[in-house]
Amino acid sequence: MIFDRTLDLLRHLHGERIRNLKIDRIVIGVFFTGVKLSDGSGGVAYTPREDLYGATCCHSMAAERPASAPLRGMDVSDVLGQPDRSALSHLVKLVVMNALSSQFITPDRYRIVYDADALDLIEIDKAGRIGMVGAFIPFLKQLKAIPGIDLALIERKPEVLKADEMRFYVPADRAHEALFSCDTVIITGATMANRTIDDLLGYTKPGADVIVTGPTASMLPDVLFEHNVRALCGVQVIDPDAALDMLAEAEGALRLFHSGRVRKMNVLRGQGTAGMDRGADFRGKD
């Protein structure tokens, strides 16, 4: 699995140093979860409410915790070694994985475009049929305004779509056939949280231009690059404590970006030499 292989790679890169890392602070927010590790690194990930809040009471939620002890102060090695038995335990591992990844996602290792959106990395007139997994509202507004756009929108909750967007709607159980017909695919990073990313990437056809996007998509990209992904469009956490304060007050991604606590960070497949601002033209390049 992509998740497990990425964790193995991070363990290798950190080496013995990982044994000294602890969770300094964690916030499981309504929309996003955030963590700060003892080395000052931070990570965020989507909170899968539909999976996480299925617990009917505090007792059943407690049974899903990744550990009986408080998460704050736990050794990172112990967190990663816990069995992945619930949505909550997976979420905690995922957000820790993003924090662990942060020090290795640097311009000398990867090609990075800062302060841009996933759509900025796509030449729409050459994109062909576009598949989008998850209703990214800002992206959807842009795409549906393009005359003749060929868009397949795969969404588990069609009730979030407006009437004029239903013409693009594809039920989640038809993702296989829809994605295999697409030349360009945009997948929400939340699929790492709900554990559907492996299947979805397996549905894409060879040669498709695949982008995984959203704050959750902030992990080490190497394994994803091996699975047909061209770009990972996540975030760099600039101020972990301030970001976690916002998550504790149920803030979402838009406010996080505007606050400057996190920065949009797009990691592209290929060897890096320097970080680029939005003006750099990486569209369509490998």
N, C-alpha and C positions, 0 to 999 in steps of 0.2 A: 504494500500500500504506500501511496505517496507520503502520507503523514508519518508512518513509521520509518520509512527510508530517510526522510528529512531529519527526523529526530536522531537517527543513527549518525548522519553526517555531522550534525551539530555537536554531538557527543565527541566525535573524532576531532573536530576543529578546536573545541574548548579544551580537550584533554583533561588533565588532572585539575585544572582551574575550576571546572564545573562543580567539584566537590565542596568548594568554598562559597558557592553562591546560595543565597537564601531569598525567599520572597520577603521583600521589605514592606510591601503594601499591595492589596488587591481590592478592586471594586467590581462587583458583578452588577452592572447597571441595567436599566430597562432595555436600552437599545444596544449598548456596547459594554464589553467587559475590558478592564484595563489592569495592568500589573506594573509594578516597579520592583526590580531586583536589587540586591544589595550592592551591586556594582554601579547602580545609577541608571541602568538601561531600562527602557520601557517598551511595552507592547500593548496593542489593542486588538480586539476581535469582536465580531458580531455575537450578540447574545441571542441564541435560537429560542425565542420565547415559546414558540409552538411546541417545542420538544422539552424545554427546561421546566416550564410552568405547568406541565401535565400533572405534577404532584398535587394531590388534593388537600394535603395538610402539612404542617411543619415536620411531622414525624416521617412522612414518606419522603419529603425533600431531604431530611437529614440522612436517610438511608442511601441517597444518591451522592452524598458528598464524597470527594476523592480521599478524604482522611477524617478520622474522628477528632484529631487535634486541630487547633486553629491553623488556617492556611498561612497567615502572617507568621513569619519566622521559620517556616518549613524549609528544609534543604531542597534545592531544586532537583537534585538527584532523586530524592525520595518522591517528590511530586511526579517526576517522569517515570518512576518505577511502579507507581500505583496502577492497578488494573483499570483498564478503560471500560468501566462497567456501566456508565450512564452518560447522559448528555452533559451533566455538570462536570464530571471528571474529565471528559474529553475537552470541554471548553477551557478548563484551567490549564491543561497541558498545551492547548493550542495557543493561548495568550502568552504562556511562558516561552513557547517555541518562538513566537514572534519577537519577544524581548531578547532571547538568546541570539537570534539572527541579526539583530540590529548592528552589532559591531563589525560584522563581516560583509554587510551590504554597503560597500564603499566604491568610489569611482575607479580605484586602481584594480578592482576585481571584476566590476560589471559596467556595462554601458547604462548610465542613469540619466533620465530626463526628469527634472524637477518641475513642480508647479504646473503640471499639465494633466488633462483628463484622458481616459482611454480613447475617446473619440478623436483626440488630437493626434493619435498615433495611426489613424486609419485614413486612407484615401477613399472617401465614400464612393467616388465615381468609378473606382476600380474594385470595390469591395464585393461585388456580386451579391448573391443571396446572403443576408445577414441573419444569424441566429443569436438571440439574446436570452440567456438563462437568468431570470430574475427581472422584475420590472424596475429598472433604474429610471426613476421619473425624469431627471434632467436629460438623460440620454434619449429617452422615449419622446420627450417634447421636441428635441432636435430632429430625430429621425423621421417622425411622422409628418413633419413639415416639408420633407423632401418629396417632390412629385415622383410617383412611380416607385417608391422605395419597396424593395422586396425583403420583407422582414418577417421572421418567425419568432414570436415572443413566447417563450416557455415559462409558465408561471403556475405555481401550486395554488395560488389564491386569486382566481379571476375577478373576485369582487373588488380588488384594488384598482382595476382598470376602468377607464372612462368608456363611454359608449363608442366614441370614435376610435378607440384603441382595440376593441374586441375583434376587429378584422384581422389583426396580427396574432391573436391568441392561439396558442397550441397547448393542449393539456399536458401535464407533466408525464403522463403515462405514454405519450407519443414522442418523447424526447429523442429516442433512438433514431426514428425515421426522419424527424425534423432536422436534427443536427447533422446527420450524414449527408443531407442535401445542401448544406450551407458552405459557402466559401470563406466566410468570416464569422467567427464565433466569439461572443463576449459573455463570459461566465462570472457570476457574482462570487466573490471570495467567501461568502457565507456558506457555499457548498463545502468548504473545508470544515465548517462548524457542524453542519448537519450530515456530514460524512457521505456526500453523494459525488464528490469531485472525481473519484476514480472512474465511476461508471460514465459520467458525462464526458470526460476526456476520451474514454474508450469509444464513444459514439461518433466523435469527429472523424472526418475522412482525412487520409494522408494529404498533406499539402495545404490544408486549411490554415488560415491565419487566426490563431487562437490567442485571446487575451483574457486573463483572469484579473478582476478588478474589485476594488473596495478596500476599506481599512483592514479587513481580515487577511487580505492577500499581501502580507508584509513579511512572509517567512523567506528563508533562504530559497532561491529559485531553482537551484540546480536540478533537482529531481523533476520538477514541473517542466523545465526546458526539455527534458528527455521524453516528455509525453506530449509533444506537439504544441507546447505553449511558446509563443513568441515574446510576450511581455507580461510582467506581473506588476499591476498598477496599485500599489499599496500606499503606506504612509511611513514617514519618519517621525518618531515621537520626539519633539524638541524639549518639552517641559513635562516630564512624567507626572509630577505631583499636581501641577495645575490641570493637566488633562484628566487625571483621576478625580479631582474635585468636580470637574464638569460632568463626568460620567455619573458620579454619585447624585447629581441633581437632574438626571435623566436627559442630559443634552445628547443631541445626535451628531452625525458626521458634519453637517453643514456648519454648525456653530463651532465645532472643533477646528475646522479649517479656517474659518474667519477669525478665530481667536489667536491663531499663530502657535497654538500649543502643539499642533502636528502639521506636517508639511507633506503635500502630495509627492510621491516618489514612484517613478515608473522605471522598472528594471527590465532591460531588453536583452534578449539572447545575443551573445557575442562578447568578445573580450573588451573590457573597459579600459579607458585611459584617462578620462576626465568626466566629471559631472557636467551636465548641460542644463541650461535654463530652457524655458518653454520655446524660445525662438529657434533652438536647434532643430534641424529637419531630420527626423529619423523615420519618417513615414514610409512604411512598406519595406524597410531594410532589415536584413538579417545580419 
